[in-house]
Amino acid sequence: MASFPLTVNEKLIARSRAVGELLAPTSPFDKKCGRENWTVAFAPDGSYFAWSQGHRIVKLVPWSQCLTNFLLHSTKNVANSASTRLSRQNSDGSQRNKPCEHIIDCGDIVWSLAFGSSVPEKQSRCVNIEWHRFKFGQDQLLLATGLNNGRIKIWDVYTGKLLLNLMDHTEVVRDLTFAPDGSLILVSASRDKTLRVWDLKDDGNMMKVLKGHQNWVYGCAFSPDSSILCSVGASKAVFLWDMDKYSMIRKLEGHHNDVVACEFSPDGALLATASYDTRVCVWDPYVGVVLMEFGMIRFWRIDEEYPVQVAPLNNGLCCTFSTDGSVLAAGQDGSVYFWATPRQVSSLQHLCRMAIRRVMPTNQVKNLPIPSKVVEFLCYQI
């Protein structure tokens, strides 16, 4: 666990402002267990929020409606912009109705959720089949749900209707992630020790099985350019995969217990992994070294020695940032709690670094004819 400098009084660190909550209704099936909220998710365009309410129920809520109900002065503009964006999307001639709530019965305990959006120019990788049951348009938004029985169900977010039922895993589907490039490539991580790659533009065809984990796979995440997949699991496992060749790039070693979550930075230069060893490791995924270590879940900036804010939550099971990063959502016992995140205007230096790192991996940066201090800055080493 990361320690604080002697000059820092942890009690003086700011508390993040609670901004709202979504409470699960009392169910006649409620017992001591069964209402665990293992997953929460925001749609890529910020239009919807989804969470598992426990048992087999998922609720889909328009995010602008949530923000309005929370009565946040600081987020009213976000709510308005979300509504404007949705209206603008409707003005292109599509027949989509105004976003509305949906309650989805998935038929089994829900362990994972992921939103996926389609880009028409990203065609199916299957070149031998000309006819497909589903033709996804530009305004298509899907929700994938991973279930206790190993199935993955794909839903139309705007109608709440079931589209596909993917059956190949033999154990719990612990995590799901869509490629960010709009190809509707979906990767699932399971307790059956495998990752499976699905092409939803090919009617959900299972394209590839990625094998390498010796135990449960807990999570997976794509890099922003969709070229690399990180998968994490039991026995300290952190693997990186080449998603063009479907081959393993390397294994990252540094955690001391099961690794349960992973996420890339927006520029793809950093990878964060969280473990039961109570540490969050921030890696350079291109060279496989740990750049920073953080302890427990707090709000951190990568250029600070200690967290800038904390958000108290007992027995939280999952968390994720809203699309614009202004709100943190955390799931607990079927309900969701929200906090405003610390806001900071990024420096011009950091914006330039992100622009460069979006297109250049670490080895290319190190070969640039520039001063060593600039190279260290671009590689997040200072």
ChimeraX attribute file (.defattr): number of C-alpha atoms within 10 A of each C-alpha:
attribute: neighborCount
match mode: 1-to-1
recipient: residues
	/A:1	11
	/A:2	14
	/A:3	10
	/A:4	13
	/A:5	10
	/A:6	7
	/A:7	6
	/A:8	11
	/A:9	9
	/A:10	14
	/A:11	7
	/A:12	9
	/A:13	13
	/A:14	14
	/A:15	16
	/A:16	19
	/A:17	15
	/A:18	16
	/A:19	18
	/A:20	19
	/A:21	17
	/A:22	17
	/A:23	13
	/A:24	19
	/A:25	9
	/A:26	10
	/A:27	11
	/A:28	6
	/A:29	10
	/A:30	11
	/A:31	8
	/A:32	6
	/A:33	10
	/A:34	15
	/A:35	23
	/A:36	21
	/A:37	27
	/A:38	25
	/A:39	29
	/A:40	26
	/A:41	24
	/A:42	23
	/A:43	21
	/A:44	17
	/A:45	16
	/A:46	20
	/A:47	20
	/A:48	26
	/A:49	23
	/A:50	25
	/A:51	27
	/A:52	33
	/A:53	31
	/A:54	25
	/A:55	22
	/A:56	18
	/A:57	19
	/A:58	24
	/A:59	17
	/A:60	22
	/A:61	21
	/A:62	22
	/A:63	24
	/A:64	25
	/A:65	19
	/A:66	17
	/A:67	22
	/A:68	16
	/A:69	11
	/A:70	17
	/A:71	12
	/A:72	16
	/A:73	10
	/A:74	12
	/A:75	18
	/A:76	15
	/A:77	14
	/A:78	19
	/A:79	21
	/A:80	15
	/A:81	14
	/A:82	21
	/A:83	20
	/A:84	13
	/A:85	15
	/A:86	18
	/A:87	15
	/A:88	11
	/A:89	14
	/A:90	15
	/A:91	11
	/A:92	9
	/A:93	8
	/A:94	11
	/A:95	8
	/A:96	15
	/A:97	10
	/A:98	11
	/A:99	20
	/A:100	15
	/A:101	18
	/A:102	17
	/A:103	14
	/A:104	16
	/A:105	14
	/A:106	21
	/A:107	13
	/A:108	16
	/A:109	25
	/A:110	30
	/A:111	24
	/A:112	27
	/A:113	27
	/A:114	24
	/A:115	25
	/A:116	25
	/A:117	23
	/A:118	23
	/A:119	15
	/A:120	16
	/A:121	10
	/A:122	13
	/A:123	15
	/A:124	20
	/A:125	13
	/A:126	12
	/A:127	8
	/A:128	7
	/A:129	9
	/A:130	8
	/A:131	9
	/A:132	11
	/A:133	9
	/A:134	13
	/A:135	14
	/A:136	17
	/A:137	13
	/A:138	14
	/A:139	15
	/A:140	17
	/A:141	21
	/A:142	23
	/A:143	23
	/A:144	26
	/A:145	26
	/A:146	28
	/A:147	25
	/A:148	20
	/A:149	16
	/A:150	21
	/A:151	21
	/A:152	25
	/A:153	19
	/A:154	25
	/A:155	21
	/A:156	15
	/A:157	24
	/A:158	19
	/A:159	13
	/A:160	19
	/A:161	12
	/A:162	16
	/A:163	16
	/A:164	16
	/A:165	15
	/A:166	19
	/A:167	13
	/A:168	11
	/A:169	21
	/A:170	15
	/A:171	18
	/A:172	24
	/A:173	29
	/A:174	27
	/A:175	28
	/A:176	25
	/A:177	23
	/A:178	26
	/A:179	22
	/A:180	20
	/A:181	17
	/A:182	18
	/A:183	22
	/A:184	27
	/A:185	26
	/A:186	23
	/A:187	27
	/A:188	29
	/A:189	30
	/A:190	27
	/A:191	22
	/A:192	18
	/A:193	20
	/A:194	22
	/A:195	25
	/A:196	18
	/A:197	21
	/A:198	21
	/A:199	21
	/A:200	24
	/A:201	22
	/A:202	23
	/A:203	18
	/A:204	21
	/A:205	15
	/A:206	18
	/A:207	15
	/A:208	13
	/A:209	14
	/A:210	18
	/A:211	12
	/A:212	16
	/A:213	20
	/A:214	13
	/A:215	17
	/A:216	22
	/A:217	31
	/A:218	25
	/A:219	27
	/A:220	27
	/A:221	26
	/A:222	25
	/A:223	22
	/A:224	19
	/A:225	14
	/A:226	19
	/A:227	16
	/A:228	23
	/A:229	23
	/A:230	27
	/A:231	32
	/A:232	28
	/A:233	27
	/A:234	20
	/A:235	16
	/A:236	20
	/A:237	26
	/A:238	26
	/A:239	20
	/A:240	22
	/A:241	19
	/A:242	15
	/A:243	17
	/A:244	9
	/A:245	9
	/A:246	15
	/A:247	14
	/A:248	17
	/A:249	17
	/A:250	16
	/A:251	16
	/A:252	20
	/A:253	13
	/A:254	13
	/A:255	20
	/A:256	14
	/A:257	17
	/A:258	21
	/A:259	26
	/A:260	23
	/A:261	23
	/A:262	23
	/A:263	21
	/A:264	22
	/A:265	14
	/A:266	14
	/A:267	18
	/A:268	23
	/A:269	25
	/A:270	20
	/A:271	22
	/A:272	21
	/A:273	22
	/A:274	24
	/A:275	22
	/A:276	16
	/A:277	15
	/A:278	17
	/A:279	20
	/A:280	23
	/A:281	21
	/A:282	22
	/A:283	22
	/A:284	23
	/A:285	25
	/A:286	16
	/A:287	12
	/A:288	15
	/A:289	14
	/A:290	17
	/A:291	17
	/A:292	17
	/A:293	17
	/A:294	21
	/A:295	17
	/A:296	14
	/A:297	16
	/A:298	16
	/A:299	18
	/A:300	15
	/A:301	13
	/A:302	15
	/A:303	10
	/A:304	8
	/A:305	15
	/A:306	20
	/A:307	18
	/A:308	17
	/A:309	19
	/A:310	19
	/A:311	19
	/A:312	12
	/A:313	12
	/A:314	7
	/A:315	9
	/A:316	16
	/A:317	16
	/A:318	16
	/A:319	19
	/A:320	16
	/A:321	18
	/A:322	21
	/A:323	17
	/A:324	10
	/A:325	12
	/A:326	15
	/A:327	21
	/A:328	20
	/A:329	23
	/A:330	25
	/A:331	26
	/A:332	24
	/A:333	19
	/A:334	24
	/A:335	20
	/A:336	24
	/A:337	18
	/A:338	23
	/A:339	21
	/A:340	20
	/A:341	22
	/A:342	18
	/A:343	8
	/A:344	7
	/A:345	5
	/A:346	8
	/A:347	9
	/A:348	9
	/A:349	11
	/A:350	13
	/A:351	12
	/A:352	11
	/A:353	18
	/A:354	18
	/A:355	12
	/A:356	15
	/A:357	20
	/A:358	15
	/A:359	13
	/A:360	16
	/A:361	17
	/A:362	17
	/A:363	11
	/A:364	10
	/A:365	18
	/A:366	17
	/A:367	9
	/A:368	11
	/A:369	8
	/A:370	10
	/A:371	9
	/A:372	11
	/A:373	11
	/A:374	16
	/A:375	18
	/A:376	13
	/A:377	13
	/A:378	22
	/A:379	20
	/A:380	19
	/A:381	13
	/A:382	12
